[in-house]
Amino acid sequence: MDWLITSLLKLSRLDAGIVVFQCEKIDVNNLICAAARPLLIPMELHHIDLQINVSKGVVIQGDSGWLSEAIQNILKNCMESAGENGKIEIICTDNSLFTEIAIHDSGRGFEKEDLPCLFDRFYRGKNPNATGYGIGLALCKMIITRQGGTITAKNHRQGGAIFSIRFPK
């Protein structure tokens, strides 16, 4: 209940435009490690294999606290989707146009009709067993887009879901 209230308050603050994001250089490896840290024990308990592949020295501009929260929300979704003995893989690619953080889980992926609505506030999908309140991904999108980034989600060609976060150079 605390998470729900806190998340709704954060959404309201973002909607009202009263959040001031810091603009600092962020080491992507440190960002991902900070986001994953609170989830490492639950992942271990559910035997979820987390693989992180980020080259040293890759940086983006933004607010590390807010971006860490956004990535953590995505990781929570991936953890729930991957289930027992699942796998989550995070790969960062860097080129002259953008830096991309791709988060792929070994779950069942998304229903085709859910894809256009994944980041809509309060959307929970067509799955009757879906947990959550439809706030986490909406919050992620607001955090990322308000800092100049983009986020997309689709089904991975090898199965599971893949979230792609991109920040321009």
C-alpha positions as CSV (number, residue, x, y, z in Angstrom):
1,M,0.0,0.0,0.0
2,D,2.9,2.4,0.8
3,W,4.4,1.7,-2.7
4,L,1.1,2.5,-4.3
5,I,0.6,5.8,-2.5
6,T,4.2,6.8,-3.0
7,S,3.9,6.0,-6.7
8,L,0.7,7.9,-7.1
9,L,2.2,10.9,-5.4
10,K,5.3,10.8,-7.7
11,L,3.0,10.6,-10.8
12,S,1.1,13.6,-9.5
13,R,4.3,15.6,-8.9
14,L,5.5,14.7,-12.4
15,D,2.1,15.7,-13.9
16,A,2.2,19.0,-12.1
17,G,5.6,19.7,-13.4
18,I,7.1,20.4,-10.0
19,V,9.9,17.7,-10.2
20,V,13.2,19.2,-11.1
21,F,15.5,16.6,-12.6
22,Q,19.2,16.9,-12.0
23,C,21.3,16.8,-15.2
24,E,24.5,15.0,-14.4
25,K,26.8,12.5,-16.1
26,I,25.8,9.0,-15.0
27,D,27.9,5.9,-15.4
28,V,25.4,3.4,-16.8
29,N,27.0,0.4,-15.1
30,N,26.6,2.1,-11.7
31,L,23.1,3.1,-12.5
32,I,22.1,-0.4,-13.4
33,C,23.8,-1.9,-10.3
34,A,22.0,0.7,-8.1
35,A,18.7,-0.2,-9.6
36,A,19.2,-3.9,-9.3
37,R,20.6,-3.9,-5.8
38,P,17.3,-4.0,-3.9
39,L,16.1,-6.9,-6.1
40,L,19.1,-9.2,-5.8
41,I,17.8,-11.1,-2.8
42,P,14.3,-11.7,-4.3
43,M,16.0,-12.7,-7.6
44,E,18.2,-15.2,-5.7
45,L,15.2,-16.6,-3.8
46,H,13.4,-17.2,-7.1
47,H,16.6,-18.5,-8.8
48,I,16.5,-15.8,-11.4
49,D,19.8,-15.4,-13.3
50,L,20.6,-11.7,-13.8
51,Q,23.2,-11.0,-16.5
52,I,24.5,-7.4,-17.0
53,N,26.6,-6.5,-20.0
54,V,27.7,-2.9,-19.9
55,S,31.1,-1.7,-21.2
56,K,33.1,0.4,-18.9
57,G,32.9,4.2,-19.3
58,V,29.4,4.4,-20.9
59,V,27.7,7.5,-19.6
60,I,24.3,9.2,-20.1
61,Q,23.0,12.5,-18.9
62,G,20.1,12.6,-16.4
63,D,19.0,12.3,-12.8
64,S,20.5,9.1,-11.4
65,G,17.9,8.7,-8.6
66,W,14.9,9.0,-10.8
67,L,16.4,6.9,-13.6
68,S,17.4,4.2,-11.1
69,E,13.8,4.1,-9.9
70,A,12.6,3.7,-13.5
71,I,15.0,0.9,-14.3
72,Q,14.1,-0.8,-11.0
73,N,10.4,-0.8,-11.9
74,I,11.2,-2.4,-15.2
75,L,13.4,-5.0,-13.5
76,K,10.5,-5.8,-11.0
77,N,8.2,-6.4,-14.0
78,C,10.8,-8.6,-15.7
79,M,11.3,-10.5,-12.4
80,E,7.6,-11.2,-12.1
81,S,7.4,-12.2,-15.7
82,A,10.5,-14.5,-15.7
83,G,9.3,-16.5,-12.7
84,E,11.1,-19.3,-11.0
85,N,14.4,-20.2,-12.6
86,G,14.1,-17.4,-15.1
87,K,16.6,-15.1,-16.6
88,I,17.0,-11.3,-17.0
89,E,19.6,-9.9,-19.3
90,I,20.6,-6.2,-19.5
91,I,22.7,-5.1,-22.4
92,C,23.9,-1.6,-23.0
93,T,25.0,-0.5,-26.5
94,D,26.6,2.9,-27.2
95,N,27.0,4.6,-30.6
96,S,27.3,8.1,-32.0
97,L,23.6,8.7,-31.9
98,F,22.4,7.2,-28.7
99,T,23.0,5.0,-25.7
100,E,20.6,2.1,-25.3
101,I,19.8,0.0,-22.3
102,A,17.9,-3.2,-23.3
103,I,16.3,-5.3,-20.6
104,H,15.2,-8.8,-21.7
105,D,13.4,-11.4,-19.6
106,S,12.7,-15.1,-20.2
107,G,9.0,-14.8,-19.5
108,R,6.2,-15.4,-21.9
109,G,6.2,-11.8,-23.4
110,F,3.2,-9.6,-24.1
111,E,-0.1,-10.3,-25.6
112,K,-0.4,-8.5,-29.0
113,E,-3.3,-6.4,-27.9
114,D,-1.5,-5.2,-24.8
115,L,1.5,-3.8,-26.6
116,P,0.0,-0.4,-27.5
117,C,-1.2,0.2,-24.0
118,L,1.7,-1.0,-21.8
119,F,2.8,2.4,-20.7
120,D,-0.7,3.8,-20.1
121,R,-1.6,4.7,-16.6
122,F,-3.7,2.0,-14.8
123,Y,-3.4,-0.4,-17.7
124,R,-3.0,-3.9,-16.3
125,G,-3.3,-6.0,-19.5
126,K,-5.7,-8.7,-20.6
127,N,-4.2,-11.4,-18.4
128,P,-6.7,-12.0,-15.6
129,N,-3.9,-13.1,-13.3
130,A,-1.9,-9.9,-13.7
131,T,-0.7,-8.3,-10.5
132,G,0.0,-4.7,-9.9
133,Y,-1.9,-1.5,-10.4
134,G,-0.8,-0.3,-13.9
135,I,1.4,2.5,-12.4
136,G,5.0,1.3,-12.6
137,L,5.5,1.4,-16.4
138,A,3.6,4.7,-16.7
139,L,5.9,6.2,-14.1
140,C,8.9,4.7,-15.9
141,K,7.9,6.4,-19.2
142,M,7.3,9.7,-17.6
143,I,10.7,9.7,-15.8
144,I,12.6,8.6,-19.0
145,T,10.8,10.9,-21.5
146,R,10.9,13.9,-19.3
147,Q,14.7,13.5,-19.3
148,G,14.9,13.3,-23.1
149,G,14.9,9.5,-23.4
150,T,12.6,7.1,-25.0
151,I,11.3,3.7,-23.9
152,T,9.7,1.0,-25.9
153,A,8.6,-2.6,-25.2
154,K,8.0,-5.6,-27.5
155,N,8.3,-9.3,-27.6
156,H,11.8,-10.6,-28.1
157,R,12.3,-12.8,-31.1
158,Q,13.8,-15.5,-28.9
159,G,10.8,-15.3,-26.4
160,G,10.1,-13.1,-23.5
161,A,9.8,-9.3,-23.3
162,I,12.4,-6.7,-24.1
163,F,12.4,-3.1,-22.9
164,S,14.6,-0.6,-24.8
165,I,15.6,2.7,-23.2
166,R,17.4,5.1,-25.4
167,F,19.1,8.4,-24.5
168,P,20.4,10.6,-27.3
169,K,24.0,11.8,-27.4
